[in-house]
Amino acid sequence: MNKELSDIRKQLHQYAETAHQERQTSEFVAEMLREAGVRHIRDGIGGYGLLATVDSGRPGPALMFRAELDALPIDETISMPHASLNDGLAHKCGHDGHMTVLIGLARWLREHPVSRGKVHLLFQPAEETGEGAERMFENHKMSDINPDFVFALHNLPGFPLHSVLLREDVFAAGSAGLIIRYAGNTAHAAHPDQGRSPAPAVASIIPAIQELPGRVLQAGRYGLATIIHVRIGDPAFGTTPGKATVMATLRAWDPEDLDRLRKEAVKLAKEIAGEHNLECDHEWTEIFHPTVNNTDAVDLVRRAAENVPAVTEIRQMEHPFSWSEDFGRFTGRYPGALFGLGSGENHAHLHDTRYDFPDELLDTGVRLFAGIIDECGLF
C-alpha cells in the first residue's frame, strides 16, 4: 500500500462536503495536483469542478479520467482517526478514494511522462445528485475539451478485492426522482367529512407506484420504483390533513423504459388525484442517464487489467447494475467506460454508515488507469 496516497485519502475523508459545497475538497485536490507537477488546472467548472491537463505537446489521443468530489449526508458511525470533521457528512461511497486514485495518476505521470497526446484528470462536483456533469459541460471552460475516450472506476463492495468488473453497453441504470404533491383542504379531526384529506390518495399511490414497472414494462425488462419519503399533513391531532407529499425513485436500464415509467407515474398520480378531488403537481429531480459503455473503451480496460498483477479477477457482468451514476452524461457525450473495482466480498456496502474506502485499492486503481494510457500508446 502506498502510505502517501493513503494519507491523502484519509485527509480527503475528513473534508467530506456534499454536492455544491465541495470548496475545501476542491482546493486540497488542486494543491495535491500542483505538488504532483500539474501546471494546467482549470477550476470553478460547474461549481467547484476541476480539470487538470497533462499535455505532451505532441499530437496523439486525448484521454479523460474522472473522479467525484462530493460526499453524502450520512453520519460517520465507525471510530477511526480520519473520521469526517463535518457532522452528518461522510464519504460513504468512496469518492475520497476515487479522487486519490487520480492524484496518484498525476504523480505517476510525473515519473512516467506521456510522449504524445494528453491526459485530462477531471474532478466532478455534485455527482450524487446527478447535476455536476451537465453543469461542467455547460461551462465555457470545457468548450475546447473533446477526449477520444473517457474512463472512470467505482469501488464495489460485495466483489473480491482487486477484481475488475466490466460490461459493454449499459453498465448502470438510469433513474429519476419524482416528487408528487397533493392538496385538498384541512378540517377538524372530529369532522373529516368537511375536508378533503389526501390520506386515501397516498394510501392508493404507494402500492400503485411500486407496482408500476411490472404493469407498464414488457416482461423481462428491468424497472424499479422505490418510495423513499411520504408526508401527510402536520403532527396536529385536532386537524384532518390537507396536504401530502410522496417521493419516489424510478429506475430502468433502458432510456425508453425510464421515459415510459416517468410518463406513466405522472399520469397515475393525476388519475388518483382526480378520484379523490385533490389538486396535484409534480417535480422531477436527481435525473441520471443510463451509463452506456463503449465496446472499444471496455476492451482497453480489459487489456490494461490483464497486465496489473494485483488484479485477482476480470469479470464480465451479465446484467447492468441497478444503481445510477452521473458518469452516464460523459458516456453519452464521449466514447468511454465505467468499470467496477471490487472492494471485498464482506466489505460494508456503499452508503452504509460503516463504510470506509479500502486503501489497498489505491495503487491498483492508479495502475489500471496508467495501463489504459499505455494501451492507447501515449507513453
C-alpha positions as CSV (number, residue, x, y, z in Angstrom):
1,M,0.0,0.0,0.0
2,N,1.3,3.5,-0.9
3,K,1.2,5.3,2.5
4,E,1.4,8.7,0.9
5,L,-1.7,8.1,-1.1
6,S,-3.4,6.5,1.9
7,D,-2.7,9.7,4.0
8,I,-4.1,11.9,1.2
9,R,-7.3,9.7,1.0
10,K,-7.8,10.0,4.8
11,Q,-7.4,13.8,4.7
12,L,-10.0,14.0,1.9
13,H,-12.2,11.8,4.0
14,Q,-12.1,14.3,6.8
15,Y,-13.1,17.2,4.5
16,A,-16.4,15.5,3.5
17,E,-18.6,18.1,1.7
18,T,-21.9,17.4,-0.1
19,A,-23.0,18.5,-3.6
20,H,-22.3,22.2,-4.4
21,Q,-20.3,22.6,-1.2
22,E,-17.0,21.0,-2.1
23,R,-14.8,24.1,-1.8
24,Q,-12.3,22.8,0.7
25,T,-12.1,19.4,-1.1
26,S,-11.5,21.1,-4.4
27,E,-8.8,23.4,-3.1
28,F,-7.0,20.5,-1.5
29,V,-7.2,18.4,-4.7
30,A,-5.8,21.3,-6.7
31,E,-2.9,21.7,-4.2
32,M,-2.1,18.0,-4.5
33,L,-2.1,18.2,-8.3
34,R,0.2,21.2,-8.3
35,E,2.6,19.3,-5.9
36,A,2.5,16.4,-8.5
37,G,3.7,18.8,-11.1
38,V,0.5,19.5,-13.0
39,R,0.7,23.0,-14.4
40,H,-2.6,23.3,-16.3
41,I,-5.5,23.3,-13.9
42,R,-8.9,24.9,-14.6
43,D,-11.1,25.4,-11.5
44,G,-14.6,26.7,-10.8
45,I,-16.2,24.5,-13.5
46,G,-19.9,23.8,-12.9
47,G,-19.3,24.8,-9.2
48,Y,-16.2,23.5,-7.6
49,G,-15.2,21.2,-10.5
50,L,-11.6,20.9,-11.6
51,L,-9.9,19.9,-14.9
52,A,-6.2,19.2,-14.8
53,T,-4.4,18.5,-18.1
54,V,-1.1,16.8,-18.6
55,D,-0.1,17.6,-22.2
56,S,2.9,16.1,-24.0
57,G,2.8,19.0,-26.5
58,R,2.7,16.4,-29.4
59,P,-0.2,15.1,-31.4
60,G,-1.9,12.0,-30.1
61,P,-5.0,10.7,-28.4
62,A,-6.7,12.7,-25.7
63,L,-7.9,10.7,-22.7
64,M,-10.0,11.8,-19.7
65,F,-10.3,10.2,-16.3
66,R,-13.0,11.3,-13.9
67,A,-13.4,11.2,-10.1
68,E,-16.1,12.7,-7.9
69,L,-15.7,15.4,-5.3
70,D,-18.9,15.2,-3.2
71,A,-19.7,13.2,-0.1
72,L,-23.1,12.2,1.4
73,P,-25.3,13.5,4.2
74,I,-24.7,10.3,6.2
75,D,-23.4,10.0,9.7
76,E,-20.0,8.6,10.5
77,T,-20.7,5.7,12.9
78,I,-17.4,4.0,13.0
79,S,-14.5,5.2,15.1
80,M,-11.3,6.0,13.2
81,P,-8.6,8.6,13.3
82,H,-9.6,10.1,9.9
83,A,-13.3,10.4,10.6
84,S,-15.2,13.2,8.9
85,L,-14.8,16.6,10.6
86,N,-18.2,17.7,9.4
87,D,-21.2,16.4,11.4
88,G,-23.7,14.4,9.5
89,L,-21.5,14.3,6.3
90,A,-19.2,11.5,5.3
91,H,-17.6,9.8,2.2
92,K,-19.7,6.7,2.3
93,C,-19.5,6.0,-1.4
94,G,-15.7,6.1,-1.8
95,H,-15.3,9.3,-3.7
96,D,-12.4,10.1,-1.4
97,G,-10.6,7.0,-2.8
98,H,-11.6,7.8,-6.4
99,M,-10.1,11.3,-6.1
100,T,-6.9,9.9,-4.6
101,V,-6.5,7.5,-7.4
102,L,-6.5,10.4,-9.9
103,I,-4.0,12.3,-7.7
104,G,-1.9,9.1,-7.7
105,L,-2.2,9.0,-11.5
106,A,-0.9,12.6,-11.7
107,R,2.1,11.5,-9.6
108,W,2.6,8.5,-11.9
109,L,2.6,10.8,-15.0
110,R,5.2,13.0,-13.4
111,E,7.5,9.9,-13.2
112,H,6.4,8.4,-16.5
113,P,5.7,11.4,-18.8
114,V,3.4,10.9,-21.8
115,S,5.3,11.2,-25.1
116,R,2.3,12.0,-27.2
117,G,-1.3,13.2,-26.8
118,K,-2.7,14.5,-23.5
119,V,-4.4,13.2,-20.3
120,H,-7.2,15.1,-18.6
121,L,-7.9,14.5,-14.9
122,L,-11.5,15.7,-14.2
123,F,-12.9,16.1,-10.7
124,Q,-16.6,16.4,-10.8
125,P,-18.8,18.1,-8.3
126,A,-22.4,17.1,-7.4
127,E,-22.3,13.5,-8.7
128,E,-24.6,12.2,-6.0
129,T,-27.4,14.5,-7.1
130,G,-26.9,13.9,-10.9
131,E,-26.2,17.6,-11.6
132,G,-22.5,18.0,-11.7
133,A,-21.6,16.5,-15.1
134,E,-24.1,18.6,-17.1
135,R,-23.1,21.8,-15.2
136,M,-19.5,21.2,-16.1
137,F,-20.4,20.7,-19.8
138,E,-22.3,24.0,-19.8
139,N,-19.3,25.9,-18.5
140,H,-17.2,27.7,-21.2
141,K,-14.0,26.3,-19.6
142,M,-14.9,22.9,-21.0
143,S,-15.8,24.1,-24.5
144,D,-12.5,23.0,-26.1
145,I,-12.4,19.6,-24.4
146,N,-13.1,16.7,-26.7
147,P,-11.4,13.5,-25.5
148,D,-11.1,10.4,-27.6
149,F,-12.1,8.3,-24.6
150,V,-13.3,8.9,-21.1
151,F,-12.9,6.5,-18.2
152,A,-14.0,6.2,-14.5
153,L,-13.9,3.4,-11.9
154,H,-16.1,2.8,-9.0
155,N,-15.2,0.7,-6.0
156,L,-17.8,-2.0,-5.4
157,P,-18.2,-3.9,-2.1
158,G,-19.6,-7.4,-2.4
159,F,-17.0,-8.4,-5.0
160,P,-13.5,-9.9,-4.5
161,L,-10.8,-7.3,-3.6
162,H,-9.0,-6.1,-6.6
163,S,-11.4,-7.8,-9.1
164,V,-12.3,-5.8,-12.2
165,L,-15.9,-5.8,-13.3
166,L,-16.7,-5.0,-16.9
167,R,-19.8,-4.7,-19.1
168,E,-20.3,-3.5,-22.6
169,D,-23.4,-1.4,-23.4
170,V,-25.4,-0.5,-20.3
171,F,-23.3,-0.7,-17.1
172,A,-25.5,1.2,-14.7
173,A,-29.2,2.1,-14.7
174,G,-30.8,5.5,-15.3
175,S,-33.0,6.9,-12.6
176,A,-35.2,9.9,-11.8
177,G,-36.5,11.3,-8.5
178,L,-40.3,12.1,-8.6
179,I,-42.0,14.4,-6.1
180,I,-45.8,14.3,-6.1
181,R,-47.7,16.9,-4.1
182,Y,-51.4,16.5,-3.3
183,A,-53.6,19.4,-2.0
184,G,-57.1,19.2,-0.6
185,N,-58.2,21.2,2.4
186,T,-58.0,20.8,6.1
187,A,-60.8,20.2,8.6
188,H,-61.3,19.5,12.2
189,A,-60.2,15.9,13.1
190,A,-63.7,15.4,14.6
191,H,-65.3,16.2,11.2
192,P,-63.0,14.7,8.4
193,D,-66.0,14.7,6.1
194,Q,-65.8,18.5,6.0
195,G,-62.3,18.5,4.5
196,R,-60.5,16.8,1.6
197,S,-57.8,14.7,3.1
198,P,-55.0,13.3,0.8
199,A,-54.5,10.3,3.0
200,P,-56.7,7.9,0.9
201,A,-54.8,9.1,-2.2
202,V,-51.5,8.5,-0.6
203,A,-52.6,5.0,0.5
204,S,-53.5,4.3,-3.1
205,I,-50.5,5.7,-4.8
206,I,-47.8,4.0,-2.7
207,P,-48.5,0.4,-3.9
208,A,-49.5,1.7,-7.4
209,I,-46.2,3.4,-7.9
210,Q,-44.2,0.4,-6.6
211,E,-46.2,-1.9,-9.0
212,L,-45.8,0.4,-12.0
213,P,-42.8,-1.3,-13.6
214,G,-44.4,-4.7,-13.7
215,R,-47.6,-3.2,-15.1
216,V,-46.2,-0.9,-17.9
217,L,-42.9,-2.5,-19.0
218,Q,-42.7,-5.6,-21.1
219,A,-41.9,-8.9,-19.4
220,G,-38.2,-9.3,-18.9
221,R,-37.5,-5.6,-18.9
222,Y,-35.8,-4.1,-15.8
223,G,-37.6,-1.4,-13.9
224,L,-37.9,-0.5,-10.3
225,A,-39.9,2.1,-8.3
226,T,-39.0,2.8,-4.7
227,I,-41.0,5.0,-2.4
228,I,-38.4,7.0,-0.4
229,H,-40.4,9.5,1.6
230,V,-44.0,10.3,2.5
231,R,-45.5,13.1,4.5
232,I,-49.2,13.7,5.2
233,G,-50.3,16.9,7.0
234,D,-48.7,18.0,10.2
235,P,-48.5,16.4,13.7
236,A,-51.7,18.1,14.9
237,F,-54.1,15.6,16.4
238,G,-57.0,18.0,16.1
239,T,-56.7,18.5,12.3
240,T,-57.5,16.4,9.3
241,P,-54.6,16.9,6.8
242,G,-55.0,18.9,3.7
243,K,-51.6,18.3,2.0
244,A,-49.3,15.4,1.3
245,T,-46.0,14.8,-0.4
246,V,-44.9,11.4,-1.9
247,M,-41.4,11.0,-3.2
248,A,-40.2,8.0,-5.3
249,T,-37.2,7.0,-7.3
250,L,-37.8,5.3,-10.7
251,R,-35.1,3.2,-12.3
252,A,-34.6,1.4,-15.6
253,W,-31.7,0.1,-17.7
254,D,-33.2,1.3,-21.0
255,P,-33.7,5.1,-21.5
256,E,-37.0,4.5,-23.3
257,D,-38.2,2.3,-20.4
258,L,-37.3,5.0,-17.9
259,D,-39.1,7.6,-20.0
260,R,-42.2,5.4,-20.0
261,L,-42.1,4.9,-16.3
262,R,-41.8,8.7,-15.8
263,K,-44.8,9.4,-18.1
264,E,-47.0,6.7,-16.5
265,A,-46.1,7.7,-13.0
266,V,-47.3,11.3,-13.5
267,K,-50.4,10.0,-15.3
268,L,-51.1,7.7,-12.3
269,A,-50.6,10.5,-9.8
270,K,-53.1,12.7,-11.6
271,E,-55.7,10.0,-12.0
272,I,-55.6,9.2,-8.3
273,A,-55.9,13.0,-7.5
274,G,-59.0,13.2,-9.7
275,E,-60.6,10.2,-7.9
276,H,-60.2,12.0,-4.5
277,N,-61.0,15.5,-5.7
278,L,-57.4,16.8,-5.0
279,E,-55.1,19.2,-6.7
280,C,-51.9,17.6,-7.9
281,D,-48.5,18.8,-9.1
282,H,-45.2,17.1,-9.6
283,E,-41.5,17.8,-9.9
284,W,-38.5,15.8,-11.2
285,T,-35.1,15.9,-9.5
286,E,-31.8,14.0,-9.5
287,I,-32.1,12.6,-13.0
288,F,-29.4,10.2,-14.1
289,H,-28.9,8.9,-17.6
290,P,-28.0,5.2,-18.0
291,T,-24.3,4.7,-18.2
292,V,-23.7,3.1,-21.6
293,N,-20.2,1.7,-22.1
294,N,-18.3,1.8,-25.5
295,T,-17.1,-1.6,-26.7
296,D,-13.6,-0.3,-27.6
297,A,-13.2,1.5,-24.3
298,V,-14.2,-1.6,-22.3
299,D,-11.6,-3.6,-24.3
300,L,-8.9,-1.0,-23.3
301,V,-9.8,-1.5,-19.7
302,R,-9.7,-5.3,-20.1
303,R,-6.3,-5.3,-21.7
304,A,-5.0,-2.9,-19.0
305,A,-6.4,-5.1,-16.2
306,E,-4.7,-8.2,-17.7
307,N,-1.3,-6.5,-17.0
308,V,-1.9,-5.3,-13.5
309,P,-0.5,-8.0,-11.1
310,A,-2.8,-7.1,-8.2
311,V,-6.0,-7.8,-10.2
312,T,-7.4,-11.0,-8.9
313,E,-10.2,-11.5,-11.5
314,I,-11.7,-9.9,-14.6
315,R,-15.4,-10.5,-14.5
316,Q,-17.9,-9.8,-17.4
317,M,-21.1,-8.8,-15.7
318,E,-24.2,-10.4,-17.2
319,H,-26.6,-7.7,-16.2
320,P,-26.3,-3.9,-15.6
321,F,-26.2,-2.6,-12.0
322,S,-29.4,-1.1,-10.6
323,W,-27.7,1.9,-9.1
324,S,-27.1,5.1,-11.2
325,E,-24.1,7.2,-11.9
326,D,-23.7,10.7,-13.3
327,F,-21.0,9.3,-15.5
328,G,-23.8,8.4,-17.9
329,R,-23.6,12.0,-19.0
330,F,-20.0,11.5,-20.0
331,T,-20.5,8.3,-21.9
332,G,-23.5,9.9,-23.6
333,R,-21.1,12.5,-25.0
334,Y,-17.8,10.7,-25.5
335,P,-16.8,7.1,-26.1
336,G,-16.0,5.7,-22.7
337,A,-16.4,3.2,-19.9
338,L,-17.2,3.0,-16.3
339,F,-15.9,-0.2,-14.6
340,G,-16.0,-1.7,-11.1
341,L,-13.1,-2.4,-8.8
342,G,-14.0,-5.0,-6.1
343,S,-13.7,-3.7,-2.5
344,G,-14.0,-7.1,-0.9
345,E,-16.9,-9.6,-0.6
346,N,-17.5,-8.8,3.1
347,H,-16.8,-5.0,2.9
348,A,-19.6,-2.7,4.2
349,H,-21.8,-1.7,1.3
350,L,-21.9,1.7,-0.4
351,H,-23.9,4.4,1.5
352,D,-23.7,2.2,4.7
353,T,-22.7,4.3,7.8
354,R,-19.9,1.7,8.4
355,Y,-18.3,2.0,5.0
356,D,-14.8,3.3,4.5
357,F,-12.8,3.1,1.3
358,P,-10.2,0.2,1.3
359,D,-6.8,1.9,0.8
360,E,-5.5,-1.3,-0.8
361,L,-7.3,-0.3,-4.0
362,L,-5.4,3.0,-4.4
363,D,-2.3,1.5,-6.2
364,T,-4.5,-0.9,-8.2
365,G,-6.6,2.0,-9.4
366,V,-3.6,4.1,-10.4
367,R,-2.0,1.1,-12.3
368,L,-5.3,0.4,-14.1
369,F,-5.6,4.0,-15.3
370,A,-1.9,4.1,-16.2
371,G,-2.4,0.8,-18.1
372,I,-5.2,2.3,-20.1
373,I,-2.9,5.2,-21.1
374,D,-0.3,2.7,-22.1
375,E,-2.7,0.7,-24.2
376,C,-3.6,3.9,-26.0
377,G,0.0,4.4,-26.9
378,L,0.7,7.7,-25.0
379,F,3.9,6.5,-23.3
